[in-house]
Amino acid sequence: MSLLLFALFILFVAMGVPIAVAIGAGTMIAIERSGTPLLVVPQQMFQGINSFALVAIPMFILAGDIMSKGQVSKRLVALAEALLGFLRGGLSIVSVLAGMFFAAISGSGAATTAAVSSTLIPELKRKGYDPASAASLIAASGTIGVVIPPSVPMIIYAVIAQESVARLFLAGIIPGIAMGLGLMAVALVQGYRRAYPRGSAFSLLTIWRSFRAAFWGLMTPVIILGGIFSGYFTPSEAAVIAVNYAILVALFIYRDMTLRDLYHVLIRAAVTTAVIMIVISASAALSWALSSWQVPAAIAGSVLGLSSNTWILLALILLLILLTGIFIETASALIILTPILLPLAVQLGIDPVHFGIIIVVGLAIGMITPPVAINLYVASSVTGLGLERIARAVLPYLAVLIVVLVLIAYLPLLV
């Protein structure tokens, strides 16, 4: 039955069927053919989303959308430029730092890419930066949006793996910073090789003014993470507080959003949430079927039989994660792979939280690897450049992110 399920899933995806429908339909057909009552499908679908931790997903999405709609992204970019713009090619380095700032607010790779690219791309073009390289760097920086907390994929993984969201958030900080530093290093080298211009001179007064302007936006991750790690509220409660804070800042402090704008943001966040929840519920039924047929245990046994070397087996896991991220969207891939690979990782002695960071970072890299490559599509739509041109320019950034992934996987101290 498991072979039938996978064959149907691949067939539906190849036909262009939406991922949630491909998962749900394939699971239903396989379950029906196995003689199991179909009543189990809606039961497992409901059970899959009946979790208090999942409340955080729509709330973090909404908070990020509110912040990206207003002037927060521009203020964060201004602060990043005041800090690092004096370097040669500093504006490209600024795009990475701005992406890291916004990642700590949005929890979404696409939102981070959209916010930073719409603000910085026109200025990068004006100052003579290669448009394709600049767009691909911002898209690569967007991958940090799902690693630095808050992170929607980490919440999904925590629910599936029955792990602490707070522990995953804490574990994602250093890997996210490592990804940012790696991208900055490549950008700095390119800045000198291509003789990119320097930005404005380093000025403590400019930094202070930029910090004051961006202060209320910067307080968002402080409130979220400070409240979670201090124990004052759970991640789900933190997400709701973040939404209220974002509305307060947008409507009454920065005053860069109207009630009509807020209405449209609410609709967009609701649509995004609905898509994610449908995928989660359909994947819950898939996970139940795979567990019932002992598929994860069988796969773990087969992989362990290939080699007794933990490093080699971990390399195979990394390769599978990267390949899956190329063809399947991050949330869907996470829901499909976690029940299969987590038992194997545990048998290899990998801590579930460590593995959670590995799989989230690995699938985040898929955001810049076509054909899925959602961050590249966002950057392409903002710049008007062809996807093929941006995809070629992203290769050096892709390489450094893969190096960071390998370091995270083999050096648990980083997590």
Residue, then its C-alpha position, 0 to 999 in steps of 0.5 A: m500500500s505504501l508503494l501505491l501511495f507514493a506512486l499516486f502522490i508522484l503522479f498527482v504532483a506531476m499532473g500539477v494537482p495542488i500539493a494538499v489535494a495530491i497528498g489527500a487523494g493519494t492517501m484516501i485511495a491507498i487507505e481505501r484499497s487497504g480495507t481500512p474505513l475511510l472514516v479514519v481520514p477526516q478523523q486524522m485530518f482534524q486531529g492533525i490541526n487540533s493543536f494549540a501550538l498551531v495557533a501561532i502560525p496564523m498569528f505570526i503570518l499576520a504580524g509579519d504581513i502587518m509589519s511588511k505592509g508599513q514602513v518597518s522594512k524601510r526603517l530596518v533597511a536604513l538601520a542596516e545601511a547605517l551600520l554596514g553601508f560604509l563597506r565596499g559593496g556595503l549595500s549588498i551586505v546591508s540587504v543580508l543584515a536587513g533580511m536578518f532583521f526582518a526574519a526576526i519579525s516575519g517568520s516567513g522566507a517569502a515575506t522577508t524577500a518581498a519586504v527587503s527587495s521592494t525597498l533595496i532593489p531600486e537603490l542597488k540598481r541606481k548605484g550600479y550593482d548587478p541586478a541579478s546578483a542583488a536579487s539573488l542575494i536578497a532571495a538567499s537572505g530570505t531563507i533566513g526568514v524561516v530559521i531565525p525565530p519566530s519560524v512557521p516551519m519550526i512550529i510545524y515541526a514541533v507539532i509533528a515531532q512533539e517537541s518544544v517550540a521554545r527550544l527550537f526557536l532558541a536553537g535556530i538563532i546561531p544557525g540563522i546568524a551563521m547563514g547571514l554571516g556566510l552570505m555577507a562574506v560572499a557579498l563582501v568578496q564580490g564587492y571588492r572584485r566588482a569594485y562596487p561603491r561604498g555607501s555613506a560614511f560611518s557615523l554614530l549619529t546616523i546609526w543612533r537616528s536610524f535606530r530610533a526610527a526603527f526602534w518600535g519595529l526592532m522591539t517585535p522580536v524582543i517582545i516575542l522571544g523575551g516573553i517566550f524564553s522568560g516563561y511569561f507566555t507560550p509561543s502561541e500567546a507570543a504570536v497573538i501579542a505580536v499581532n496586537y503590538a504590530i497593529l498598535v505600531a502600524l496604526f498609532i505610532y508609525r501611522d503608515m497603515t489605514l483600517r482599509d489596509l489592515y482589512h486587506v492584510l487580514i484577508r491575505a493572512a487568512v488565505t495563506t493560513a488556510v493553504i498551510m492548514i489544509v496541507i497540514s491536515a492532509s499530511a496528518a492522514l498521510s502520516w497516520a497511514l505511513s505509521s500504520w504500515q510501519v513505513p518509517a521503521a522500514i525505511a530506517g532499517s533499510v538506510l541503517g543497513l547501507s552503512s554503519n558510519t553515522w557520518i555517511l548516513l547523515a550525508l544521505i539524509l542531508l542529500l534527501i532533504l535538499l533534493t526534496g526541497i527542490f521539488i516540494e514547497t517547504a511546509s509540505a516537504l517538512i510534513i512529509l519527511t519528518p515522520i519518515l526521517l525523525p525515527l532514523a535520526v533518533q536511531l543515529g543518536i541525533d537530538p530531535v531539536h538538532f534534527g529539527i534545525i537540520i531539516v528546516v535549514g535544508l528545506a529553506i535552501g529549497m526556497i532558492t533552488p528551482p523549480v519551486a524556489i519561491n524566494l526566486y519567484v518573489a525576487s523575479s516579480v519585484t525586479g522584473l528579471g527572468l527567473e533563469r537569470i536570477a537562478r544563475a546568479v544565486l549559485p555562490y550564495l547557494a553554495v555557502l548555504i549548503v556549507v552552513l547546513v553541513l556545519i550545522a549537521y556535523l557540529p551540534l554545538l552550533v545548535 
